[in-house]
Every structure is written in structure tokens, then in C-alpha cells.
Amino acid sequence: SRVDPLASFGNFQNTNLSRSISLSIIDQNGNEVSFQAHQNNPIQLIIPRDPNVLIPSMYLQNVTSINSTMNNLLFNYHYINITSSLAVSVHFEIYSLNKNLTYLFIYKFDQTPQLNSSINIIDGWTVFCPFNLTNDGIYRYFIDNQQTSGHKSLIFGIRELNSTEINNYCLNSSSINTSLPITDQPFNFTSNYELLIYTSGCYYLDENNNWKSDGLIVGSLTNLYETECLSTHLTTFAGGFIVLPAPINWSYVFANADFMKNKTVYLTVIITSIIYIVLLIYARFKDKKDFEKLGVTPLADNNKSDHYYYQILVFTGQRTNAGTDSKVYFVLSGDNDQTQIRLFSDPHRKIFQRGGINSFIIAVPKSLGLLNYIRIWHDNTGEGSSASW
């Protein structure tokens, strides 16, 4: 066996806070022996983390400020993101500021858990009794990587148990209560608590030097300083570890979502939405105007019996007052013939505007031959600065 100071990143950066352990069995000739343990009796590996890693402090949950009764809340809900390319386990540490309180903990993957007398939508639950407290006064709960596989999020709810529930689930040692404590009565927290949530994983290096998690299970002995891995084969192992940010407290969000408590937020959202809608309408209007500028316009004085066509592109400059509203005439001349005096016109849109590109089709009775020149002029009938061009 060999323990390396730190695991290599490979294709998965979750291992960068872990040491790596390599295990192999060698026969008397120095050859590696293939070994496969039974699933019911796996190999236990304890993989330490980087001793220099800084563990953040727990996040205080100011739940006593939430009036659950007014908002008809049965649980204080929290949301965490568990999206990962390899399955991870989730670890909860809850520190109650009142050691005598008992809590019901429920959770559901990818949606909000619901629990009352008429509905039961949860994936798991537990009751935290004072006698479950460890020496450091922390309640701990663990969801292994087999349960989280394929899920993207986890929402869990916490509530305090009343005196009757405490007696049934914590004080009555004569029988173990395996039924859920269900109530339809909203409640208020009597004490705040602190939360720390982290994920861990067990990984091995495959023949391509990529970290995999197939066949590895994160054990319940995993803590902030080491990962317990259960494996049926021997290779190079590492443990993953990420401390999650403070979970989103949905109960607090819902309890403080009224307009009077969040005038600034709501007004900002409303004003921003109005500005966005106005800009969207304006942009759509300008898009329609730009669309109108596209395409080729046949001249109004084209004769249907004419079968020779020429396309004329007219570019108007970008200078101030470069466009014109005056009537613009032209004569197109070639080796064989020239046109009559023709008028540029478009019944559906303004032409010859500043920075514009206008395309016209003229029809003539016969070919003009090789083109020599175009003579073009306007009559200054536009008003003000739109008279010139």
C-alpha cells in the first residue's frame, strides 16, 4: 500500500483536497494478484484529507424571526445543488442553540418535500433526539452516493417537535416508533440553529488515468477530516470533498415575500421589467423598419411588356442631412440605347435616407448594350434640410 500527499486532479477536481491511497496484493514472485471482494463484505478504506484545508464555520439559521403560523408553514425548507458528474454523498451537521430540542428532518430529491395528514411526498426522514447528540453537541445525518446518483438538487425541511411528539419518539424507550410524526398545525421555532453541509465521494483511477466512482460507496464514518470508502477491488483511491455554501432558506424567502417588506426589491424588478418591455417593443419596431428596407423595388413606371431588366443600387452617405425627400430622376445610357427620364419611387417606404441602401429594378423594351453612364438629379422639392442630397 502507498499513501500520497495529495491526489492528482485527473479529470475531476473534487479530489484536490484528498490524499490518495494505492493498494495491491503481491505474490512471492512480486507479481500483482487480482483480488475481488464480495459486495456484502467490502474493503474499508479511510482516506484522510489535506490537513491544510480550512473548514468554514457553520451558518446560523435565524429561524425564530420567521412567523411560520402566519405563513402556514409546516417546515423550514432549504435548497442545495448536488449536480456532479460523479455521484456524491451529502452530509448534514446541525447545531441547535438549545440542546433540549428535538427536530424532524425530511428531504426530497429535485422537488420540495411535503408531509401532512393528506400527503406524503418525501424520500427520507429522521428524528433528532437529544440523546443522539455527539460530544460536540451536533446532530449528524448522511445520505450516501447510491441515493444521490442521477439527482441534481435536494430540498430538506426541519421543524421542532412538540412535547407529545418528544415523549413518543425520544423519551419513550420501551418501544421504537417507526411511524412519521405528522401534523397539520403550523409552528414557530423557539431557538435558532446552525447548519454545515458538505459533499464527499469515493473515486478510483481507471486505466486512462480518469477518476471513476463505479462500485465505490461512501461510508457513514466519513467526516470533515477523512472519507470512508467501501470497495470490492484494489487500485488507487481518493476521496472527494466540497463544503457547500449556505443553503437557500425557502421558508424565509416565502415568509418575507410581501410587498411592504421588500419595496425596494419589488420596485427595482418592476421598473427593470418596464424598461425591458419598452426596449423590447422599440427593438421590434426598429427591426420592422430594417426589414422594410430589405428587398428590391420595381419602379412604378415599369411597363409590363418590357422584358429587359436592370438593377440599380443607390447608397446614401452617413453625413448629417445626407438623405433627401426630393424626387430623384435618372437616365441610364448604353451602347445600343438609353432610357427615358425615369423616377425613383417606392410606395411602401422612404428612400434615400441617411445611411440607406436602396435597390431598384427598371424594365426596358430592349437591351441597352454595354452600359456607359447614368445621369441622376433631384428637384429640391423636399422641405428644409431634406431638399438637398
N, C-alpha and C positions, 0 to 999 in steps of 0.2 A: 504494500500500500504506500501511497505518497500523498502528502498534503502540500499544495502550492499556496503561496501567499494570497494571490488573487486569481480568480477565474478569468480566462480570456473572454472578450466580448462575443466572438463568433458572429452569429447573425442575430443576436438578441442581447440588448443592453441591460436587461434586468439582472444579469449575472454579475454586473460590475462591482457590486458590494459584497460579493461572496468569495470565500476561499473555494478551491476545487480539490476534490478527493479522487484519487485513482486507485482502484482495487483490481487485483488479478491473482489467480492461483497458478503457481508454477510447479511442475513436476520435478523429479530428481535430476532430469536432464536439462532443466532450465527452460523447458517449453511451456507456453501458456496453455492451461487446461480450460476447456469450455465448461461453464457452470450455469445452471438454470435452477433457481429456487422455486418452490411451489407457491402459488398465489396465497394460500392460507398461512404460509409461514415465510414471509418475505424477509429480505435482508434489511436490517435497520442501519441507517447512516445518519450521523449527526454532523452537519456541515456548519462550521462557525462562519460568522460574517466578518467583514473587515472591522477590526477593533477600533479603527479611527472614525467610523461612521457616526454622525451626530443624530441622535434620536430626538425629534421635536417633542415639545411638551404637549399635553393633552389640550383639547379645545373645549372651553367652557360653553355649555349649553344653557342659556338664560331662559329656562322654560317656565319659571314662576311668573314671568311677565306676560305669558300667553294665557288669556282667559278662554280656556277651552270650552267652558259651559256656554258662553255667548256664541261661540262659533260651532257648537255642536260637534266637537272633536272627540273621538274615542281613543286616538293615539297621537303621539308626536312623531311625525314621519321625517325620515332622512333619505336622501338620494345619493348613491355613489355610482361612479362609472367603473366597470370592471372589464372593459374591452381590452383584449390582449390576443396576440397571435398564438400564444401558448396558454393553456389553462392555468389559472392561478387559484390559490385558496385565499379566503378572506378571513381576517382575524379582527375581532372587536374587543376593545378594552373599555369598560365603563366604570367610572369612579363617582360614586354618589357622595354628595356632601353631607348626607345623613345616612349613617351606616345601618340604621334600623329599618330602612325602607325596602320593600320588595317590588320587583318590576316584572312585567310580562313583556317579552321580546318576541316579535313576529317579523317575518320577512317574505318577500315575493320577488322573483326574478322578472325583470323587464316590465313590470307594472306595479301599481300601488296595491299592497295587501289590504284586504277588507275582512273584518271579523266582527260579527254581531249575532244576534239570535236568529236572523233570517239569511245570513250569507257567510260563507267561509271560503275565502279565496286567499290562501297562504301556501307557501312551500315549506315552512318550518317554523318552530316556536320553541321557547324555553321560558322557565320562570327562574329569576334570580332571587334566591333567598339569602338572608344574612349569613347563614351557615355555609354558603357557597363561597364567601369572600376568602381570598388568599391573604397571606400575611401583609401584603402591601395594600389591602383594602380595595382590590379591583375585581370586578366581575369580568370574566373572560368567556368569549364564545367563538366557535371556529366552524367554518364551512369549507370542506375540502375541495380540491380541484376537480374531483369527479362530478360534484354537484354543479359547479360554476361553468363547466365546459359548454360552449355554444351560446352563452348568455352575454349580453352587453351591459346590463345595468342591474342594480339591486336596490330595492327600496325596503327599508325596515322601519318598524314602528315600535315605540316604547310607551308604556303607561304604568303608573303606580297601581298596585293592588290595594283594595280596601281591607279593613280589618277582618271581615268574614273570609275573604279570599286568602289572606295571610294565614289564618287559622287552618284553612283546608289544605293549603299547598305547602306551608312551611313549618307550622307548629305541630300539626297532627302527624306524628312519626309512626303511628300504628299502621297506617296504610299509605301506599304511594298513589297519588292522584294522577292518573294519566289523561284525564279529560282537560279540555281547554277551559280556562276561566273566561267566560263570555259575559259581557254586559252591554246594555244599550244606553247606559247613563253616561253623559259627558262628565269630565272630571277636571280638576285643576292640580297641577304639580305643587307639592308642598316644599320641595327642595330642588335646587339645580343639580346638574351632574356634568361630568367631563367625559369627552369621547376621544379615543385614538383608534384609528382604523388603518390597517396595513394589509398588503397582499404578499404572499410568498409563493414560491414554486420550486419544483424539483426538476432538474434537467440533466441530460447526458449528451456527450459529444458523439455524433454518428461518424461514419467513415468519411463524410465530406466536411468534417470539422464544423458542423452546424449543430446548434443546441436543439434537442428534442425533449418531449415530455411523455412520450408513449410508454405506458406500463409503469410509470412512477406515480406514487401517491404521497401527498404531503401529510405528515403525521401530526397528531394532536399535541405533541410535545414541542412543536415549533413556537418560538418566542421572538422577541426583538433582537436577540443576540445569536441565535442559531436556528437552523432549519432541520427538522427531522424528515428524512426521506425513506420511503419503503420501496424496495426494488426487488425484482426477481432475477436480475442479471448484474454482471460486474463490468464496469467501464470507468470512464472519467465523469464525475458528477459535480454539479454546482447547485447552489440554491439561489432563487430569485427573491428580491426584497424591495418593496416600494411602500413608503408611508404615504397614504392618500391625504389630500388636502381636506380641510373641514367640510363635512358633507352638507349639502343644501338642506336647510331645515324647512320643509314644505309647510309644516304646521304654522311656523312663524310667518311665512310668506302669506298664507291664506288668512291668518288672524289679523294681519296688518295691511290688508289689500284695499281697505276702503279709501275713498277719495280724500276725505278730510285729513287723514294721517299722511297722505302722500301727494299733496297738492303739487309740489314742485315736480315730482316724477311724472304724474299724470299730465300736467300742463306741458312738460317737455315732450312727452310722447305725442300728445295731441297736436302741438304746434309743428313738431317734426313731421308728423303724418300729413298735416295740411300742406306744408311746404313741398313734401314729396309728391302729393297728388297734383298740386298746381304745376310743379315742374314736369310731371309725367304728362299732363294734358298739353302743356306748352311744347314739350318734345314731340308729342304725337302730332300736334298741329304743324310744327316745322317739318316733320317727316312727310306729312301730306304735301306740304308746299314743295319740298325737294322732289317728291315723286312726280308732281305736276311738271317739273322742269325736265323730266326724262322723256325720251321718245322723239320721234321725227314728225314734224308738222307739214302736211301737204299745203301748198299755197292755195288760197281761196279762189284765185283766178285761173287755176289749172283747168284745162279742157279735157273732158273725159275721152275725147277721140285721139288725144296725143299719146304716143307710145314711146317716146324717148324721155328719160328721166335723169336729172342731175341732183346731187345732194350738195347743199351749201351749209357749211358750219360757220357761225359767226361768234367770235369771242369778244366780250366786253371787258374792259380793264377794271382794275381794283381801285383806281384813284377815287377820291371824293367826287360825287356828282358825275361819275363816268357814264352812268346809264342815261337813257332818254325815253321820253314818252312821245316824241315826234314820229311822224310817219317816215319810214325809210324805204327808198326806191333803189332799184338796181337795173343794170343791163349787162347780160352775160354774152360775151362775144367769142366766137371760134373761127377756124379757118373757113368753114362752109357757110356759116350763118350767124346771126345774133338774135337775141330775144327782143321782144318789145319791152317797153318800160314795165317792170313788174313791181309789185308791192309786197314787202314782207309783212305778214299778218298771222295772228293766231287768235281765234275766237275764245279760247279756253284759258289762256294765261297771259301774263305780262311778258313781253320780250324785251331784249336789250337792256336788262337791268344790270346794275353794277356787279362785276364778277361772274356774270352769267354766260352760259354756253347754249346757243340756240341752233337747232338743226332743222333745215327745211328741205323739202322735195319740190322741185319745179318740173313741170311737164312741158315738152315742146313737140311740135309736129314732126320734126326730122332732126337728124343728128347735126350738132353744131361743129363736128370735126374736132381737131385739136384745139383746146381752149387757149385763148390768148390773154384775155383780161376780163375783169369785172369792173364796171363803173358803178359807184354806190354813192348816194347822197340822202340827206334828210331835209324836211321842210320847216324845221324850227317851230312846229305848231305846239310843242309841249309847253307846259307852264313853268315859269321860273327857271330853276336850275335844271329841270328836266327837258328844256328845249334843246340844249346842245348835246353832243355825243362825243 
